[in-house]
Amino acid sequence: MTTEPGPARSSTPPVPPSSVPGASAKGTLVIAGRGNRHHEVVVVGGGNAGISLAARLRRYGVRDIAVVEPSGRHLFQPLFSHIGGGTAEAAEAVRAQASVMPDGVTWIQDSAADIRPETNAVVLASGSEVTYGHVVVCPGLQLDWHKVPGLAEAMNSPYASSNYVYELASKTWNLLKELRSGTAVFTMPSGPVKCGGASQKPMYLACDYWRQQGVLDQIRVVLVVPTATVYGVPGVDEELNRKINEYGVELRCNSEVVAVDAEGRTVRVHDSQADRTESLAYDVLHAVPPQSAPDWLKATSLPAKGESGGFVEVDPETLRHTRYPNVWSLGDAAGTRNSKAGAALRKQTTVLAKNLKAVLRGGEPKSKYNGYSACPFTVSRSTVVFAEFDDQYRPMPTLPKIHVAKERRSTWILERDLFPGIYWNLILKGRA
Ligand SMILES: Cc1cc2nc3c(=O)[nH]c(=O)nc-3n(C[C@H](O)[C@H](O)[C@H](O)COP(=O)(O)OP(=O)(O)OC[C@H]3O[C@@H](n4cnc5c(N)ncnc54)[C@H](O)[C@@H]3O)c2cc1C
């Protein structure tokens, strides 16, 4: 279904529901995906977007909802950065899918293999079909390891890791905490990625740790980003640059990794502005792979023609498909302009749920998503720079007087200590 390296899979392997916390299903019908069915609303993908949306639609009175989701476990990805930085345990980021599936929603435990808007049908990997009144497409992103030669091999080596895979986040921390001297390279790819700032977060967490251990001076730290500045949001860039200087990080802008030699422990980095390629030897590599919509989604008629990422072509304000009025999309797989993040889809969920409810009642979709997104940069082991911005990376603060885009202790407490509870108890229940 997707293209991943051996152990570093982005799609989660099937996990028996009983092996993860909170494993009891709560009056939710679980179907293994056999036989054709019909539902008023079919949600493809039971991640952050799918579960929050299904829960909110239930609260809005929609009765017949099915979620197509293959995985037996639900992952809270923002915590992966903390796992990789040694400030969270891996177990905090996972719960049984059954425990987060909203009451009264039918869970079809299968993968979508195709969506046919002409016949209002989702084709499942098992071969059966689910027809729909409306379909909401939110299967997330695929990690395209193959696009950088040698990257997948590096992930299988003892010296490289990526917080973008749950199973590898603990490896990241093992590598970072053991390093006492040498070179650590942190990289971000060009193109659409989920939470682009997550390429930098383990770096700041590690630098602060190395400083506490008295070894930061012996470690060369290199950050490779494709953007012209460290992130691209005015105000936020200044704060991040201040931390980068404080930790002595070498910043390579307009640059990205074009090849990895896993055996030789070297990355080839191309600077597109200078049109120059350099080799960097590393002792530890933290790499974020290129990303795109899942291949099966790219092959449907839902993306815009000529749009190579394969994202669902929706009106970026109403989140309704521009050609198929009973197709909707939100989250990482949606062809919206915003930076892809849970913070963005929290706003999108309310908009889409209100619009779908209105349409189901014979009305028009009037609610509009404003392009908001956010990224909490963990710039130390106790502080966060909380970046909030619109779909053109202009600052979009929720509380302008509080200046959360400055390094603060309070935003760490919010993001690290309070937010996981808000996610499991409010966001996934369609209440935040
Ligand atoms: C390391 C890391 C750090 C992050 N940090 C932050 C952060 O600090 N703040 C923030 O706001 N965001 C952060 N994000 C981004 C955030 O987690 C995502 O934007 C969010 O999870 C997107 O939700 P989604 O539902 O679109 O996709 P996902 O949550 O990825 O869910 C997609 C779901 O679709 C399922 N699926 C896949 N294929 C199929 C198929 N064929 N059929 C049916 N279902 C399918 C998957 O199993 C999965 O459950 C981070 C992400 C990562 C990786």
The ligand as an ORCA input file, in Angstrom:
! r2SCAN-3c Opt
* xyz 0 1
  C       7.058     13.573     14.904
  C       5.783     14.344     14.751
  C       5.537     15.425     15.569
  C       4.380     16.165     15.420
  N       4.164     17.216     16.263
  C       3.045     17.929     16.158
  C       2.782     18.998     17.064
  O       3.562     19.270     17.975
  N       1.639     19.706     16.919
  C       0.735     19.422     15.922
  O      -0.280     20.091     15.828
  N       0.950     18.408     15.052
  C       2.070     17.663     15.149
  N       2.288     16.618     14.297
  C       1.378     16.412     13.152
  C       0.082     15.696     13.518
  O       0.341     14.545     14.262
  C      -0.652     15.364     12.227
  O      -0.808     16.546     11.482
  C      -2.000     14.722     12.486
  O      -1.851     13.490     13.135
  C      -2.751     14.545     11.180
  O      -3.937     13.844     11.413
  P      -4.581     12.953     10.266
  O      -5.775     12.314     10.876
  O      -4.715     13.724      9.024
  O      -3.477     11.850      9.993
  P      -3.015     10.708     11.002
  O      -3.195     11.177     12.409
  O      -1.678     10.295     10.558
  O      -4.062      9.559     10.785
  C      -4.203      8.888      9.549
  C      -4.962      7.594      9.844
  O      -5.336      6.989      8.603
  C      -5.103      5.589      8.694
  N      -4.922      5.067      7.346
  C      -3.785      5.029      6.608
  N      -4.032      4.470      5.426
  C      -5.348      4.143      5.406
  C      -6.196      3.536      4.439
  N      -5.727      3.107      3.258
  N      -7.484      3.356      4.763
  C      -7.974      3.769      5.952
  N      -7.219      4.359      6.906
  C      -5.923      4.546      6.619
  C      -3.861      5.477      9.563
  O      -3.751      4.178     10.142
  C      -4.106      6.563     10.584
  O      -4.810      6.091     11.710
  C       3.440     15.821     14.435
  C       3.660     14.708     13.621
  C       4.825     13.974     13.778
  C       5.059     12.764     12.907
*
